[in-house]
């Protein structure tokens, strides 16, 4: 009798345990994990506005799951016409902070309105980490409200890009742009650094003015100008000339003609294997969408097949994708106690883990007027990949201090 009672008790307890476990079953029979300790929010543009940024958010969801499915990533997109619908965008972003488990929010790209949204979030939830990728507002404004902001390093790359051209055997550096871009501090200062670097490295610096795509000629007219002029530039400056453009619309027609005519293209203003290359090479990357190792492999093969080996470069991963994934990983590492908010090395480790094979480097943003370096805004860059050759190890280059002290001289 005693043994029977014991057996019954075991069955009852076992059934209770099974019921408790069964209550946590998801469809498919796997046990539901315990509620996560935190959530991470990320806001990006839509596929039509900033495809790479969004793909980075999707990669975070692939790794850690969406909040709706018991994961930790909450992704929202801002309106395509974000300037006209700024208040809508601000509301979307601040609403993320209503989640009591929300402990970090990434915005990439941090379009205008981000600073105000961050300010409102900080007022009600000072415990939430706020990260801005590619901020488009005044640095001093974004620095007041963001725990961290990152941009592409326009200063260091003012030296490393001509250095790459020199390593590739180039003797001339042709910089193609227009007055509107040259009046911008970031683009104009980079041009000044280009000139100084070319002088020191023994390269001839040439500035060429091209039509602004926002002018009356439009994108089509600006691209036609590049198509027509590039063969003449190669004839004038030679097969060993390296070319650089500041505008995305100019990129594809320049690449198309350089493949045919000769000349070098070390990297773009904001490099990506999907910027300009697919159209210039006539390749379809639909099947590889979001898979940057596969994208790079296909682009590289097309470049090599068309005779461009050793002449064309890029970053192995899009900067937009890298920002989304890297900042998300960095936030997670901090929340897990594996990284510190004020550590550049930890940030670079997170970016590197998100872009296997590529190395990162960067500097703290320095205000041009005061010379003060911000501890919460970092300018970063990835090593350059040359098709048919490999990485250039540009992140290993020691940049002379004088280049960080060049002051922007706005054109008259």
C-alpha positions in Angstrom: 0.0 0.0 0.0 2.8 2.3 1.0 4.6 1.6 -2.4 1.3 2.3 -4.3 0.8 5.7 -2.6 4.4 6.6 -3.4 3.9 5.7 -7.0 0.7 7.8 -7.2 2.5 10.7 -5.6 5.3 10.5 -8.1 2.9 10.4 -11.0 1.0 13.5 -9.6 4.2 15.5 -9.2 5.5 14.4 -12.6 2.2 15.4 -14.2 2.3 18.8 -12.5 5.9 19.3 -13.7 4.9 18.3 -17.2 1.9 20.6 -17.1 4.1 23.5 -16.0 6.6 22.7 -18.8 3.8 22.2 -21.4 2.3 25.6 -20.6 5.5 27.2 -22.0 5.5 25.2 -25.2 5.6 27.1 -28.5 4.2 25.8 -31.7 6.6 23.1 -32.8 7.1 21.7 -29.4 10.2 23.5 -28.2 10.3 24.9 -24.7 9.7 28.7 -24.4 12.8 30.5 -23.0 12.5 32.6 -19.9 11.5 36.2 -20.4 14.6 38.2 -21.6 16.2 40.5 -19.2 16.0 43.4 -21.6 14.9 44.5 -25.1 16.9 46.5 -27.7 15.0 48.8 -30.0 16.3 49.8 -33.5 14.8 52.3 -35.9 15.9 52.4 -39.6 14.6 53.6 -42.8 12.5 51.5 -45.1 13.8 49.2 -47.9 13.2 52.0 -50.4 15.0 54.6 -48.3 18.0 52.8 -46.8 18.0 49.1 -47.7 21.4 48.3 -46.0 20.4 49.9 -42.7 17.2 47.8 -42.6 19.1 44.6 -43.5 21.3 45.2 -40.5 18.2 45.3 -38.3 17.0 42.1 -39.9 20.3 40.4 -39.1 19.9 41.3 -35.4 16.5 39.8 -35.4 17.9 36.7 -37.1 20.5 36.4 -34.3 18.4 37.3 -31.3 14.7 37.1 -32.3 12.0 39.7 -32.4 10.3 40.9 -29.2 6.9 39.7 -30.6 8.4 36.1 -30.7 10.0 36.2 -27.4 13.3 37.6 -28.6 15.0 40.9 -27.7 15.0 43.0 -30.8 12.2 45.5 -31.5 12.5 47.0 -35.0 10.5 50.0 -36.4 11.0 52.1 -39.6 10.6 55.8 -40.0 8.6 57.3 -42.8 10.3 57.7 -46.2 9.3 61.4 -46.2 10.8 61.8 -42.7 11.4 65.6 -43.0 7.7 66.3 -43.6 6.6 63.7 -41.1 9.2 64.4 -38.4 6.8 64.4 -35.5 5.5 61.0 -36.5 9.0 59.7 -36.6 9.7 61.2 -33.2 6.6 59.6 -31.7 7.5 56.2 -33.2 11.0 56.4 -31.6 9.9 57.6 -28.2 7.2 55.0 -28.0 9.9 52.3 -27.9 10.7 53.7 -24.4 7.2 52.8 -23.1 8.4 49.2 -23.0 9.7 48.6 -19.4 12.2 46.1 -20.7 13.7 48.5 -23.2 17.3 49.2 -22.2 18.9 50.4 -25.5 17.7 52.1 -28.6 19.7 52.4 -31.9 18.7 54.8 -34.6 20.4 54.3 -38.0 20.4 56.5 -39.9 19.9 59.2 -37.2 18.0 61.6 -39.5 16.8 65.0 -38.4 14.5 64.7 -35.4 16.6 62.0 -33.7 18.1 64.5 -31.2 14.6 65.7 -30.1 13.4 62.1 -29.8 16.5 61.2 -27.8 15.9 64.2 -25.5 12.4 63.2 -24.8 13.4 59.6 -24.1 16.2 60.7 -21.7 13.7 62.8 -19.8 11.5 59.8 -18.9 13.9 56.9 -19.2 17.5 58.0 -18.4 18.4 54.3 -18.0 18.1 53.6 -21.7 21.3 53.6 -23.8 20.8 55.8 -26.9 23.0 55.1 -30.0 23.0 57.2 -33.2 24.3 55.8 -36.4 25.3 58.3 -39.2 23.7 61.3 -37.4 22.6 64.1 -39.7 22.2 66.8 -37.1 24.8 69.2 -35.7 27.4 67.2 -33.8 27.1 69.4 -30.7 23.4 68.9 -30.6 23.5 65.1 -31.0 26.3 64.8 -28.5 24.1 66.3 -25.7 21.5 63.6 -26.0 23.2 60.4 -27.4 25.3 58.1 -25.3 27.2 57.3 -28.5 27.2 58.5 -32.1 29.3 57.1 -34.9 30.1 58.5 -38.4 32.4 57.5 -41.2 35.9 58.9 -40.5 36.3 61.7 -43.1 39.6 62.9 -41.5 41.6 59.7 -41.3 40.4 58.6 -44.8 41.6 61.9 -46.2 45.1 60.3 -45.7 44.4 56.6 -46.2 42.7 56.8 -49.5 45.6 58.6 -51.3 47.9 56.2 -49.4 46.0 53.3 -50.9 46.3 54.9 -54.4 50.1 55.1 -53.9 50.3 51.5 -52.8 48.4 50.5 -55.9 51.0 52.2 -58.1 49.0 55.3 -59.0 50.7 58.7 -59.7 47.7 61.0 -59.9 44.6 61.5 -57.6 41.6 62.9 -59.4 38.9 64.3 -57.0 35.5 64.8 -58.7 32.9 67.0 -56.9 31.0 70.3 -57.1 30.6 73.5 -55.0 27.7 72.4 -52.8 29.6 69.5 -51.5 32.9 71.4 -51.1 31.1 73.9 -48.9 30.3 71.1 -46.4 32.8 70.9 -43.6 33.2 67.2 -43.7 33.6 66.9 -47.5 35.5 70.1 -47.9 38.0 69.4 -45.1 38.6 65.9 -46.5 39.5 67.5 -49.8 42.0 69.7 -48.1 43.5 66.6 -46.4 43.6 64.8 -49.7 45.6 67.6 -51.2 48.1 67.7 -48.4 48.4 63.9 -48.3 49.0 63.7 -52.1 51.8 66.3 -51.8 53.5 64.2 -49.0 53.0 60.9 -50.8 54.2 62.1 -54.2 50.9 62.0 -56.0 49.6 64.8 -58.3 46.3 66.1 -57.0 43.7 67.2 -59.5 40.2 68.7 -58.7 37.5 68.3 -61.4 34.1 70.0 -61.2 31.1 67.9 -62.2 27.4 68.9 -62.3 25.5 68.7 -59.1 22.7 66.1 -59.5 20.4 68.4 -57.6 20.9 71.2 -60.1 18.8 71.8 -63.3 20.6 69.0 -65.2 19.3 66.5 -62.6 20.7 63.0 -62.0 20.5 61.9 -65.6 22.4 64.9 -66.8 25.1 64.6 -64.1 25.6 60.9 -64.9 25.8 61.6 -68.7 28.5 64.1 -68.0 30.6 61.5 -66.1 30.0 59.0 -68.9 31.3 61.4 -71.5 34.1 62.9 -69.6 35.7 59.8 -68.0 37.4 58.5 -71.2 38.9 62.0 -71.7 40.1 62.2 -68.0 41.8 58.8 -68.4 43.4 59.9 -71.6 44.6 63.2 -69.9 45.7 61.9 -66.6 46.8 58.4 -67.6 46.1 54.7 -66.8 47.7 55.2 -63.3 45.3 57.9 -62.2 43.1 57.1 -59.2 39.5 58.6 -59.3 37.3 59.6 -56.4 33.7 61.0 -56.3 31.8 62.6 -53.5 28.3 61.9 -54.9 26.5 58.6 -55.2 24.9 59.4 -58.5 28.3 59.9 -60.1 29.6 56.6 -58.9 28.0 54.1 -61.3 28.9 55.8 -64.6 32.4 56.5 -63.4 32.9 52.8 -62.5 31.4 51.7 -65.8 33.9 53.8 -67.8 36.9 53.0 -65.7 36.3 49.3 -66.2 36.5 49.9 -69.9 39.1 52.7 -70.2 41.5 52.0 -67.4 42.3 53.9 -64.3 41.8 53.1 -60.6 39.0 53.5 -58.0 40.5 52.7 -54.5 37.2 53.3 -52.8 34.0 55.4 -52.7 33.1 58.3 -50.4 31.0 55.9 -48.4 32.0 52.5 -49.7 29.8 49.5 -50.3 30.0 46.6 -52.7 26.4 47.4 -53.8 27.0 51.1 -54.5 27.6 51.6 -58.2 29.1 48.2 -58.9 26.0 46.1 -59.8 24.8 48.6 -62.4 28.3 49.2 -63.8 29.1 45.5 -64.0 25.6 44.4 -65.2 25.1 41.9 -62.4 22.0 41.0 -60.4 22.4 40.6 -56.6 18.8 39.8 -55.8 19.7 36.3 -54.6 22.5 37.6 -52.4 20.6 40.5 -50.8 21.8 41.1 -47.2 24.6 38.5 -47.5 27.6 40.7 -47.9 30.3 38.0 -48.1 28.3 36.5 -51.0 27.7 40.0 -52.5 31.4 40.8 -52.4 32.4 37.5 -53.9 30.0 38.0 -56.9 31.1 41.6 -57.4 34.8 40.7 -57.2 34.4 37.9 -59.7 32.7 40.3 -62.1 35.4 42.9 -61.7 38.1 40.3 -62.3 36.3 38.8 -65.3 36.0 42.3 -66.9 39.7 43.1 -66.5 39.6 45.2 -63.4 41.6 43.0 -61.0 43.7 45.1 -58.6 42.1 48.4 -59.6 38.8 48.7 -57.8 38.1 48.8 -54.1 35.3 49.0 -51.5 34.5 48.1 -48.0 33.6 44.5 -47.7 30.4 45.4 -45.9 28.1 48.4 -46.3 28.5 51.0 -43.7 24.8 51.3 -43.1 24.5 47.5 -42.5 27.6 47.6 -40.2 26.2 50.5 -38.2 22.9 48.7 -37.5 24.4 45.3 -36.6 27.5 46.7 -34.9 25.7 49.2 -32.7 23.1 46.5 -31.8 25.8 44.1 -30.8 27.7 46.8 -28.9 24.5 47.6 -26.9 24.0 44.0 -26.1 27.6 43.5 -25.0 27.2 46.5 -22.6 23.9 45.2 -21.2 25.5 41.8 -20.7 28.4 43.3 -18.8 30.9 42.4 -21.5 31.7 45.9 -22.8 32.0 49.4 -21.5 30.2 52.4 -23.0 33.4 54.5 -23.0 35.6 51.9 -24.7 36.6 52.4 -28.3 38.2 49.0 -28.4 34.9 47.4 -27.3 33.1 49.3 -30.0 35.5 48.2 -32.7 35.3 44.6 -31.4 31.5 44.7 -31.8 31.8 46.2 -35.3 34.4 43.6 -36.2 32.3 40.7 -34.9 29.5 42.0 -37.2 31.8 42.2 -40.2 34.0 39.0 -40.2 37.3 39.5 -41.9 37.2 43.3 -41.9 39.1 45.4 -39.3 38.0 48.8 -37.9 39.7 51.9 -36.6 38.7 55.4 -35.7 39.1 58.6 -33.7 37.0 60.8 -31.4 35.2 63.6 -33.1 37.0 66.9 -32.7 35.1 70.2 -32.9 36.7 72.3 -35.6 36.1 75.6 -33.8 37.2 74.6 -30.2 39.5 71.7 -30.8 37.7 69.8 -28.1 37.3 66.0 -28.7 33.9 64.5 -27.9 34.1 61.2 -25.9 30.7 60.1 -27.2 31.0 60.7 -30.9 33.5 58.5 -32.8 34.6 58.6 -36.5 35.2 55.1 -37.7 36.5 53.4 -40.9 36.8 49.9 -42.2 39.8 48.4 -44.0 39.6 48.7 -47.7 39.2 45.6 -49.9 40.7 45.7 -53.4 39.0 43.3 -55.9 41.4 40.6 -57.0 43.9 41.6 -54.4 42.4 41.6 -50.9 42.6 43.9 -47.9 44.9 46.8 -48.0 45.5 46.9 -44.2 44.7 50.6 -44.3 43.6 50.4 -40.6 47.2 49.5 -39.7 48.6 52.8 -41.2 49.9 55.4 -38.8 48.5 58.7 -39.9 50.8 61.7 -39.2 49.4 64.0 -36.5 49.4 67.1 -38.7 46.4 65.8 -40.7 44.2 66.0 -37.6 45.1 69.6 -37.1 44.1 70.9 -40.6 41.4 73.5 -40.3 38.5 73.7 -42.8 38.7 76.7 -45.1 35.3 77.3 -46.6 35.5 78.2 -50.3 34.5 81.8 -51.2 
